[in-house]
Amino acid sequence: PPACLPLVYNFFTHSNTLYIHSLKDHEHDRHVLGEAEIIECIGDNLYLAEVNGVQCTAIFNFFTGAYYVDDVYGIQKEAAHG
């Protein structure tokens, strides 16, 4: 089975505000927070997330204590969730 942590939301806000790839501020090379939901663990530090109705992958960064959702390259088909 995959090594999964208990689902922990942003340590500072205790909400489902996560870093979302498509919102990145490219001009200043900064990650930007947005609303997303972690649905389940699907692999070793790999999570299924949902952003605006789109399912995609996410990882948990142990150094920053935050989830990073990849809604650009990590879009998942609905069938992958079952």
C-alpha positions as CSV (number, residue, x, y, z in Angstrom):
1,P,0.0,0.0,0.0
2,P,1.1,3.6,-0.6
3,A,2.8,5.5,2.2
4,C,0.2,8.2,3.0
5,L,0.0,10.8,5.7
6,P,-3.3,11.6,7.3
7,L,-4.8,14.4,5.3
8,V,-3.5,17.6,6.8
9,Y,-4.7,20.9,5.5
10,N,-2.7,24.1,5.5
11,F,-1.1,24.3,9.0
12,F,-1.6,28.1,9.2
13,T,-5.2,28.5,8.1
14,H,-6.6,25.0,8.9
15,S,-8.5,25.2,5.6
16,N,-8.4,23.7,2.2
17,T,-6.4,26.6,0.8
18,L,-3.6,25.0,-1.1
19,Y,-0.9,26.0,-3.6
20,I,-2.3,25.6,-7.1
21,H,0.0,25.4,-10.2
22,S,-2.3,27.3,-12.6
23,L,-2.4,30.3,-10.3
24,K,1.4,30.7,-10.2
25,D,2.7,34.2,-10.4
26,H,5.3,33.7,-13.2
27,E,6.4,37.4,-13.1
28,H,7.7,37.1,-9.6
29,D,8.2,33.2,-9.6
30,R,5.8,32.7,-6.6
31,H,3.3,30.0,-5.8
32,V,-0.2,31.3,-5.1
33,L,-2.8,29.8,-2.7
34,G,-6.3,28.9,-3.9
35,E,-9.3,26.7,-3.0
36,A,-8.9,23.0,-3.6
37,E,-9.8,19.7,-1.9
38,I,-7.6,16.7,-1.3
39,I,-9.9,13.7,-2.0
40,E,-7.6,10.7,-1.2
41,C,-4.1,9.3,-1.2
42,I,-3.3,7.5,-4.5
43,G,0.4,6.7,-4.1
44,D,3.5,7.5,-2.1
45,N,3.0,11.2,-1.2
46,L,0.7,11.4,-4.2
47,Y,-2.9,12.6,-3.7
48,L,-6.0,13.1,-5.8
49,A,-7.3,16.6,-5.5
50,E,-10.1,18.6,-7.0
51,V,-9.9,22.2,-8.2
52,N,-13.0,23.8,-9.8
53,G,-14.5,20.4,-10.6
54,V,-11.2,19.1,-12.2
55,Q,-9.5,16.1,-10.6
56,C,-5.7,16.4,-10.6
57,T,-2.7,15.2,-8.6
58,A,-1.1,16.9,-5.6
59,I,1.9,16.3,-3.4
60,F,2.6,17.3,0.2
61,N,5.8,19.2,0.8
62,F,7.2,18.3,4.2
63,F,9.5,21.3,4.2
64,T,6.8,23.9,3.7
65,G,4.0,22.0,5.4
66,A,1.7,22.5,2.5
67,Y,0.0,20.7,-0.4
68,Y,0.9,21.6,-4.0
69,V,-1.9,20.8,-6.5
70,D,-0.9,20.3,-10.2
71,D,-3.9,21.3,-12.2
72,V,-1.7,22.0,-15.3
73,Y,0.2,18.7,-15.9
74,G,-1.5,16.4,-13.4
75,I,-5.1,16.4,-14.6
76,Q,-6.6,12.9,-14.0
77,K,-9.4,11.2,-15.8
78,E,-12.5,10.4,-13.8
79,A,-11.9,6.7,-14.2
80,A,-8.6,6.9,-12.3
81,H,-10.5,7.6,-9.1
82,G,-12.0,4.1,-8.8
